Amino acid sequence: MNISSYTYIARDVTMHGGELTVCGSAVTVRTIVERTQLGETPEQIVEAYPVLMLVQVHAALGYYYDHTEEIYHYIRENREALW
């Protein structure tokens, strides 16, 4: 599957170094995945980011489940950048 199969997910090389984001926002798929890994529900993520709709959060998680290694790459990159 390519990114065009995901209506709510986009890649803009001028944002977050080309990392995938939710359309119409600056929220990355990585951010949504990391928040769920911390125990947040999709509904809580929407509360934290009112710019998002629940369907967008679910689309981001769907992308993650289809492309786990790609998103883990972004998670690792981000953690390494913090060091």
mmCIF file of the C-alpha atoms, coordinates in Angstrom:
data_MODEL
# 
_entry.id   MODEL 
# 
loop_
_atom_site.group_PDB 
_atom_site.id 
_atom_site.type_symbol 
_atom_site.label_atom_id 
_atom_site.label_alt_id 
_atom_site.label_comp_id 
_atom_site.label_asym_id 
_atom_site.label_entity_id 
_atom_site.label_seq_id 
_atom_site.pdbx_PDB_ins_code 
_atom_site.Cartn_x 
_atom_site.Cartn_y 
_atom_site.Cartn_z 
_atom_site.occupancy 
_atom_site.B_iso_or_equiv 
_atom_site.pdbx_formal_charge 
_atom_site.auth_seq_id 
_atom_site.auth_comp_id 
_atom_site.auth_asym_id 
_atom_site.auth_atom_id 
_atom_site.pdbx_PDB_model_num 
ATOM 1  C CA . MET A 1 1  ? 0.000   0.000  0.000  1.00 0.00 ? 1  MET A CA 1 
ATOM 2  C CA . ASN A 1 2  ? 1.223   3.470  -0.722 1.00 0.00 ? 2  ASN A CA 1 
ATOM 3  C CA . ILE A 1 3  ? 0.476   6.669  1.122  1.00 0.00 ? 3  ILE A CA 1 
ATOM 4  C CA . SER A 1 4  ? -2.269  7.705  -1.323 1.00 0.00 ? 4  SER A CA 1 
ATOM 5  C CA . SER A 1 5  ? -4.336  4.834  0.108  1.00 0.00 ? 5  SER A CA 1 
ATOM 6  C CA . TYR A 1 6  ? -4.591  6.780  3.373  1.00 0.00 ? 6  TYR A CA 1 
ATOM 7  C CA . THR A 1 7  ? -6.992  9.695  2.990  1.00 0.00 ? 7  THR A CA 1 
ATOM 8  C CA . TYR A 1 8  ? -6.006  11.476 6.196  1.00 0.00 ? 8  TYR A CA 1 
ATOM 9  C CA . ILE A 1 9  ? -2.230  10.980 6.097  1.00 0.00 ? 9  ILE A CA 1 
ATOM 10 C CA . ALA A 1 10 ? 0.259   13.109 4.165  1.00 0.00 ? 10 ALA A CA 1 
ATOM 11 C CA . ARG A 1 11 ? 3.972   13.613 3.740  1.00 0.00 ? 11 ARG A CA 1 
ATOM 12 C CA . ASP A 1 12 ? 5.184   17.180 3.343  1.00 0.00 ? 12 ASP A CA 1 
ATOM 13 C CA . VAL A 1 13 ? 8.952   17.446 2.982  1.00 0.00 ? 13 VAL A CA 1 
ATOM 14 C CA . THR A 1 14 ? 8.821   20.965 4.445  1.00 0.00 ? 14 THR A CA 1 
ATOM 15 C CA . MET A 1 15 ? 7.268   19.745 7.730  1.00 0.00 ? 15 MET A CA 1 
ATOM 16 C CA . HIS A 1 16 ? 9.006   17.614 10.354 1.00 0.00 ? 16 HIS A CA 1 
ATOM 17 C CA . GLY A 1 17 ? 11.696  16.559 7.904  1.00 0.00 ? 17 GLY A CA 1 
ATOM 18 C CA . GLY A 1 18 ? 9.184   14.788 5.674  1.00 0.00 ? 18 GLY A CA 1 
ATOM 19 C CA . GLU A 1 19 ? 7.710   12.754 8.496  1.00 0.00 ? 19 GLU A CA 1 
ATOM 20 C CA . LEU A 1 20 ? 4.110   11.681 7.986  1.00 0.00 ? 20 LEU A CA 1 
ATOM 21 C CA . THR A 1 21 ? 1.482   13.975 9.437  1.00 0.00 ? 21 THR A CA 1 
ATOM 22 C CA . VAL A 1 22 ? -2.273  14.036 9.754  1.00 0.00 ? 22 VAL A CA 1 
ATOM 23 C CA . CYS A 1 23 ? -3.725  16.170 6.942  1.00 0.00 ? 23 CYS A CA 1 
ATOM 24 C CA . GLY A 1 24 ? -4.653  19.685 8.008  1.00 0.00 ? 24 GLY A CA 1 
ATOM 25 C CA . SER A 1 25 ? -2.454  19.556 11.081 1.00 0.00 ? 25 SER A CA 1 
ATOM 26 C CA . ALA A 1 26 ? 1.157   19.450 12.172 1.00 0.00 ? 26 ALA A CA 1 
ATOM 27 C CA . VAL A 1 27 ? 0.547   16.335 14.270 1.00 0.00 ? 27 VAL A CA 1 
ATOM 28 C CA . THR A 1 28 ? 2.738   13.437 13.194 1.00 0.00 ? 28 THR A CA 1 
ATOM 29 C CA . VAL A 1 29 ? 1.674   9.828  12.964 1.00 0.00 ? 29 VAL A CA 1 
ATOM 30 C CA . ARG A 1 30 ? 4.586   9.144  15.321 1.00 0.00 ? 30 ARG A CA 1 
ATOM 31 C CA . THR A 1 31 ? 3.070   11.447 17.949 1.00 0.00 ? 31 THR A CA 1 
ATOM 32 C CA . ILE A 1 32 ? -0.233  9.598  17.827 1.00 0.00 ? 32 ILE A CA 1 
ATOM 33 C CA . VAL A 1 33 ? 1.484   6.218  18.054 1.00 0.00 ? 33 VAL A CA 1 
ATOM 34 C CA . GLU A 1 34 ? 3.675   7.291  20.970 1.00 0.00 ? 34 GLU A CA 1 
ATOM 35 C CA . ARG A 1 35 ? 0.695   8.681  22.866 1.00 0.00 ? 35 ARG A CA 1 
ATOM 36 C CA . THR A 1 36 ? -1.201  5.410  22.441 1.00 0.00 ? 36 THR A CA 1 
ATOM 37 C CA . GLN A 1 37 ? 1.880   3.545  23.644 1.00 0.00 ? 37 GLN A CA 1 
ATOM 38 C CA . LEU A 1 38 ? 1.716   5.699  26.772 1.00 0.00 ? 38 LEU A CA 1 
ATOM 39 C CA . GLY A 1 39 ? -1.847  4.496  27.327 1.00 0.00 ? 39 GLY A CA 1 
ATOM 40 C CA . GLU A 1 40 ? -3.933  7.266  25.794 1.00 0.00 ? 40 GLU A CA 1 
ATOM 41 C CA . THR A 1 41 ? -7.071  6.358  23.896 1.00 0.00 ? 41 THR A CA 1 
ATOM 42 C CA . PRO A 1 42 ? -7.865  7.852  20.496 1.00 0.00 ? 42 PRO A CA 1 
ATOM 43 C CA . GLU A 1 43 ? -10.571 9.936  22.211 1.00 0.00 ? 43 GLU A CA 1 
ATOM 44 C CA . GLN A 1 44 ? -8.019  11.361 24.652 1.00 0.00 ? 44 GLN A CA 1 
ATOM 45 C CA . ILE A 1 45 ? -5.711  12.232 21.774 1.00 0.00 ? 45 ILE A CA 1 
ATOM 46 C CA . VAL A 1 46 ? -8.529  14.165 20.086 1.00 0.00 ? 46 VAL A CA 1 
ATOM 47 C CA . GLU A 1 47 ? -9.105  16.014 23.363 1.00 0.00 ? 47 GLU A CA 1 
ATOM 48 C CA . ALA A 1 48 ? -5.401  16.888 23.523 1.00 0.00 ? 48 ALA A CA 1 
ATOM 49 C CA . TYR A 1 49 ? -5.319  17.965 19.853 1.00 0.00 ? 49 TYR A CA 1 
ATOM 50 C CA . PRO A 1 50 ? -8.681  19.584 19.044 1.00 0.00 ? 50 PRO A CA 1 
ATOM 51 C CA . VAL A 1 51 ? -7.525  20.108 15.447 1.00 0.00 ? 51 VAL A CA 1 
ATOM 52 C CA . LEU A 1 52 ? -7.858  16.337 14.955 1.00 0.00 ? 52 LEU A CA 1 
ATOM 53 C CA . MET A 1 53 ? -10.968 14.296 14.274 1.00 0.00 ? 53 MET A CA 1 
ATOM 54 C CA . LEU A 1 54 ? -11.336 10.790 15.660 1.00 0.00 ? 54 LEU A CA 1 
ATOM 55 C CA . VAL A 1 55 ? -11.290 9.321  12.160 1.00 0.00 ? 55 VAL A CA 1 
ATOM 56 C CA . GLN A 1 56 ? -7.892  10.944 11.562 1.00 0.00 ? 56 GLN A CA 1 
ATOM 57 C CA . VAL A 1 57 ? -6.434  9.387  14.695 1.00 0.00 ? 57 VAL A CA 1 
ATOM 58 C CA . HIS A 1 58 ? -7.729  5.991  13.626 1.00 0.00 ? 58 HIS A CA 1 
ATOM 59 C CA . ALA A 1 59 ? -6.291  6.526  10.133 1.00 0.00 ? 59 ALA A CA 1 
ATOM 60 C CA . ALA A 1 60 ? -2.894  7.342  11.650 1.00 0.00 ? 60 ALA A CA 1 
ATOM 61 C CA . LEU A 1 61 ? -3.030  4.167  13.724 1.00 0.00 ? 61 LEU A CA 1 
ATOM 62 C CA . GLY A 1 62 ? -4.097  2.192  10.662 1.00 0.00 ? 62 GLY A CA 1 
ATOM 63 C CA . TYR A 1 63 ? -1.103  3.533  8.765  1.00 0.00 ? 63 TYR A CA 1 
ATOM 64 C CA . TYR A 1 64 ? 1.124   2.570  11.672 1.00 0.00 ? 64 TYR A CA 1 
ATOM 65 C CA . TYR A 1 65 ? -0.205  -1.004 11.761 1.00 0.00 ? 65 TYR A CA 1 
ATOM 66 C CA . ASP A 1 66 ? 0.471   -1.335 8.028  1.00 0.00 ? 66 ASP A CA 1 
ATOM 67 C CA . HIS A 1 67 ? 3.918   0.326  8.226  1.00 0.00 ? 67 HIS A CA 1 
ATOM 68 C CA . THR A 1 68 ? 5.196   -0.431 11.720 1.00 0.00 ? 68 THR A CA 1 
ATOM 69 C CA . GLU A 1 69 ? 8.886   -0.469 10.838 1.00 0.00 ? 69 GLU A CA 1 
ATOM 70 C CA . GLU A 1 70 ? 8.686   2.924  9.099  1.00 0.00 ? 70 GLU A CA 1 
ATOM 71 C CA . ILE A 1 71 ? 7.067   4.555  12.133 1.00 0.00 ? 71 ILE A CA 1 
ATOM 72 C CA . TYR A 1 72 ? 9.511   2.867  14.519 1.00 0.00 ? 72 TYR A CA 1 
ATOM 73 C CA . HIS A 1 73 ? 12.274  4.396  12.415 1.00 0.00 ? 73 HIS A CA 1 
ATOM 74 C CA . TYR A 1 74 ? 10.850  7.869  13.134 1.00 0.00 ? 74 TYR A CA 1 
ATOM 75 C CA . ILE A 1 75 ? 10.472  7.019  16.826 1.00 0.00 ? 75 ILE A CA 1 
ATOM 76 C CA . ARG A 1 76 ? 14.130  5.920  17.021 1.00 0.00 ? 76 ARG A CA 1 
ATOM 77 C CA . GLU A 1 77 ? 15.299  9.012  15.101 1.00 0.00 ? 77 GLU A CA 1 
ATOM 78 C CA . ASN A 1 78 ? 13.401  11.288 17.445 1.00 0.00 ? 78 ASN A CA 1 
ATOM 79 C CA . ARG A 1 79 ? 14.774  9.589  20.561 1.00 0.00 ? 79 ARG A CA 1 
ATOM 80 C CA . GLU A 1 80 ? 18.319  9.764  19.208 1.00 0.00 ? 80 GLU A CA 1 
ATOM 81 C CA . ALA A 1 81 ? 17.874  13.467 18.461 1.00 0.00 ? 81 ALA A CA 1 
ATOM 82 C CA . LEU A 1 82 ? 16.957  14.044 22.098 1.00 0.00 ? 82 LEU A CA 1 
ATOM 83 C CA . TRP A 1 83 ? 20.298  12.629 23.237 1.00 0.00 ? 83 TRP A CA 1 
# 
